[in-house]
Amino acid sequence: MQKKLHIKKGDNVIVVAGNSKGLQGRVLEVIRSKSRAIVEGVNMVSKHTKPNQDNPQGGIIKKEGPVHISNLMVVDPSSGGATRIGRRLNDKGKLVRYAKKSGEEIK
């Protein structure tokens, strides 16, 4: 069984460590088996490609590489800074994620 992560697809995150430290972006994909996430505009890598239907010219394209989950923190909806995540029951009895810094619910 794979462990539960504090980051989901679509979250706004900030990079807290590594070469892309300080950059913010939206999570495009989470790779749970490797505890990594692909974040929009973060950890850009050059990929050499042959000519194909999408890219008839071929050449070098820039794309996002995976970043380890431990180097990411969710952005607080109210303050815009990094925050830790908690889980609690809302008024309807459903388990929701919330920002520990502000107490605000995270969509």
C-alpha positions as MATLAB code, in Angstrom:
seq = 'MQKKLHIKKGDNVIVVAGNSKGLQGRVLEVIRSKSRAIVEGVNMVSKHTKPNQDNPQGGIIKKEGPVHISNLMVVDPSSGGATRIGRRLNDKGKLVRYAKKSGEEIK';
ca = [
       0.000    0.000    0.000;
       1.290    3.446   -0.924;
       1.448    6.113    1.759;
      -0.849    9.123    1.843;
       0.783   12.355    0.690;
       0.114   15.945    1.767;
       0.055   17.153   -1.851;
      -2.597   16.508   -4.495;
      -2.905   17.261   -8.187;
      -4.031   20.860   -8.677;
      -2.542   22.209   -5.417;
      -0.533   25.433   -5.456;
       2.859   24.625   -3.945;
       6.141   26.378   -3.184;
       9.558   24.709   -3.474;
      11.399   24.939   -0.129;
      14.659   23.170   -1.069;
      16.785   22.353   -4.109;
      17.734   24.166   -7.318;
      14.223   25.571   -7.831;
      13.930   26.910   -4.242;
      11.399   29.733   -3.891;
       9.462   28.993   -7.095;
       5.697   28.487   -6.950;
       3.499   26.473   -9.274;
       0.522   24.186   -9.666;
       0.945   20.420   -9.274;
       0.352   18.753  -12.657;
       0.928   15.149  -11.583;
       1.781   13.171   -8.431;
       3.881   10.000   -8.703;
       3.028    8.229   -5.431;
       5.271    5.204   -5.996;
       8.364    7.451   -6.116;
       7.061   10.182   -3.732;
       7.538   12.815   -6.429;
       5.428   15.493   -8.079;
       5.629   17.392  -11.355;
       5.075   21.118  -10.769;
       4.284   23.653  -13.487;
       7.371   25.741  -14.375;
       9.640   24.087  -11.778;
      12.761   21.923  -12.357;
      12.828   22.508  -16.121;
      14.894   19.902  -17.994;
      16.010   19.736  -21.647;
      14.739   16.700  -23.554;
      16.169   15.762  -26.942;
      13.423   14.500  -29.261;
      13.268   12.947  -32.690;
      10.870   14.488  -35.207;
       7.319   13.273  -34.560;
       3.732   14.325  -35.242;
       3.601   16.760  -32.311;
       7.031   18.227  -33.024;
       7.815   17.774  -36.766;
      11.133   19.597  -36.456;
      12.453   17.545  -33.518;
      15.252   19.091  -31.460;
      15.485   20.112  -27.813;
      12.336   20.833  -25.804;
      12.044   22.118  -22.230;
       9.709   20.266  -19.875;
       9.112   19.910  -16.139;
      11.004   17.229  -14.253;
       9.788   15.540  -11.056;
      10.525   17.107   -7.648;
      10.583   15.100   -4.405;
       7.512   15.660   -2.216;
       9.671   16.560    0.800;
      10.896   19.668   -1.059;
       7.353   21.007   -1.570;
       4.908   22.786    0.738;
       1.335   23.832    0.034;
       0.710   27.574   -0.317;
      -1.618   29.053    2.325;
      -4.779   30.385    0.575;
      -4.973   33.518    2.757;
      -1.355   34.597    3.384;
       0.321   33.182    0.273;
       3.185   31.625    2.253;
       4.116   27.999    2.858;
       2.023   26.068    5.366;
       1.689   22.579    6.759;
      -1.477   20.569    6.155;
      -3.864   19.047    8.673;
      -7.034   16.989    8.300;
     -10.269   17.532   10.206;
     -13.992   16.920    9.909;
     -15.999   19.817    8.496;
     -19.557   20.735    9.539;
     -20.983   18.159    7.096;
     -18.920   15.349    8.654;
     -16.501   15.075    5.721;
     -12.704   14.868    6.205;
     -11.088   17.963    4.658;
      -7.562   19.370    4.468;
      -6.810   22.701    6.131;
      -3.844   25.064    6.378;
      -2.307   24.910    9.858;
      -1.025   28.508    9.568;
      -4.401   30.177    8.997;
      -6.871   27.369    9.755;
      -8.487   27.917    6.362;
      -9.841   24.945    4.414;
      -7.897   23.914    1.308;
      -9.918   23.038   -1.754;
];
